[in-house]
Amino acid sequence: MNRVYFIGAGPGDPDFLTLKGARLLAGCDAVFAPPPFELTFAEHLQGKGVLVPFDYYFDELVEKIRNFLVAGNVAFLVPGDLTFYAPFQALIDLFGEQAVVVPGVGTANVASALLKKTLDLPGVCNRAIIASPRTLGDGSDAPTIGQLAAPGVTLLIYMNNIPLPQLVTQLHQGYGKSVPIAICHRLCLPGEEVVQGTLDDIVAKVGERDFFNLNSASRRPALTLVLVGETLTATVDGAWWDYRREHIWKFRDGEAE
Ligand SMILES: C[S@@+](CC[C@H](N)C(=O)[O-])C[C@H]1O[C@@H](n2cnc3c(N)ncnc32)[C@H](O)[C@@H]1O
């Protein structure tokens, strides 16, 4: 049975494609690649039929996939991977056993590596919350980003569409003080920019730059991830390491190695 592979493709640079993803991609003649993956993955796509999935309504897309499946395997390059904010669930449900999902490197992973920070740093942050103002809902009871912000929370805001000054006001209210914030734009892509600051100075640091595509006619979310919380600048000493060694990792008498 030929398969439809939903391959976690990472942030955009093929260096972050997993070995498994690369192997499966090589075995597919037809590839659906959302922009800008059709450009950044050009080397991996040579000789293949490459289509942009958003050029089609759902039924047209399904028909195309079915036609390709007669001849061979089909791949979708999934930005980041399927875990958060991926639009392909309906296809995966429809193709059932024929659909195979391959994990990849999510944007959150890339941002954490770039900032060199664990996002749930013990003693500093007790939870990380992933959210997007685009999907919180419009109803009067829908939570706001400001309500998700609180001391001890690391917030990862995907697909932000709130102008930065308003976003910062909401965050300030939630945290009750100024905390670190990082705006990560086009990670691992041409035009990558990362601006780090605090809720007090980030608006001035960003200046006129339109990191969220709010001044453009395009409705597509910008490739910008916002991270907020004390974790971003916190440092820790070795006390937690020793605590864990003493209470968790150390082999106890009678325990098999
Ligand atoms: C439809 S979601 C895709 C998320 C993806 N499934 C993941 O796991 O990273 C698109 C949003 O992810 C974030 N994003 C995706 N690629 C990015 C990149 N290269 N740099 C910064 N943010 C990115 C942005 O917040 C963007 O608006």
The ligand as an SDF file (V2000), in Angstrom:
LIG
                    3D

 27 29  0  0  0  0  0  0  0  0999 V2000
    0.9070   27.1310   11.5200 C   0  0  0  0  0  0  0  0  0  0  0  0
    2.0560   27.3760   12.8370 S   0  0  0  0  0  0  0  0  0  0  0  0
    3.1440   26.0270   12.5840 C   0  0  0  0  0  0  0  0  0  0  0  0
    3.8340   25.5700   13.8520 C   0  0  0  0  0  0  0  0  0  0  0  0
    4.6060   24.2830   13.6150 C   0  0  0  0  0  0  0  0  0  0  0  0
    3.7170   23.1440   13.4930 N   0  0  0  0  0  0  0  0  0  0  0  0
    5.6470   24.0000   14.7090 C   0  0  0  0  0  0  0  0  0  0  0  0
    5.5700   22.9550   15.3270 O   0  0  0  0  0  0  0  0  0  0  0  0
    6.5390   24.8240   14.9160 O   0  0  0  0  0  0  0  0  0  0  0  0
    2.9410   28.7500   12.2630 C   0  0  0  0  0  0  0  0  0  0  0  0
    3.5070   29.5320   13.4210 C   0  0  0  0  0  0  0  0  0  0  0  0
    4.6030   28.8120   13.9740 O   0  0  0  0  0  0  0  0  0  0  0  0
    5.6570   29.7080   14.2810 C   0  0  0  0  0  0  0  0  0  0  0  0
    6.7670   29.4500   13.3390 N   0  0  0  0  0  0  0  0  0  0  0  0
    6.7880   28.5240   12.3790 C   0  0  0  0  0  0  0  0  0  0  0  0
    7.9850   28.5310   11.7480 N   0  0  0  0  0  0  0  0  0  0  0  0
    8.7240   29.4890   12.3360 C   0  0  0  0  0  0  0  0  0  0  0  0
   10.0490   29.9700   12.1490 C   0  0  0  0  0  0  0  0  0  0  0  0
   10.8580   29.4570   11.2210 N   0  0  0  0  0  0  0  0  0  0  0  0
   10.4950   30.9810   12.9460 N   0  0  0  0  0  0  0  0  0  0  0  0
    9.6930   31.4990   13.9060 C   0  0  0  0  0  0  0  0  0  0  0  0
    8.4310   31.0700   14.1350 N   0  0  0  0  0  0  0  0  0  0  0  0
    7.9470   30.0820   13.3570 C   0  0  0  0  0  0  0  0  0  0  0  0
    5.0810   31.1150   14.0930 C   0  0  0  0  0  0  0  0  0  0  0  0
    4.4730   31.5130   15.2990 O   0  0  0  0  0  0  0  0  0  0  0  0
    4.0720   30.8800   13.0180 C   0  0  0  0  0  0  0  0  0  0  0  0
    3.0740   31.8850   13.0080 O   0  0  0  0  0  0  0  0  0  0  0  0
  1  2  1  0
  2  3  1  0
  2 10  1  0
  3  4  1  0
  4  5  1  0
  5  6  1  0
  5  7  1  0
  7  8  2  0
  7  9  1  0
 10 11  1  0
 11 12  1  0
 11 26  1  0
 12 13  1  0
 13 14  1  0
 13 24  1  0
 14 15  1  0
 14 23  1  0
 15 16  2  0
 16 17  1  0
 17 18  1  0
 17 23  2  0
 18 19  1  0
 18 20  2  0
 20 21  1  0
 21 22  2  0
 22 23  1  0
 24 25  1  0
 24 26  1  0
 26 27  1  0
M  CHG  2   2   1   9  -1
M  END
$$$$
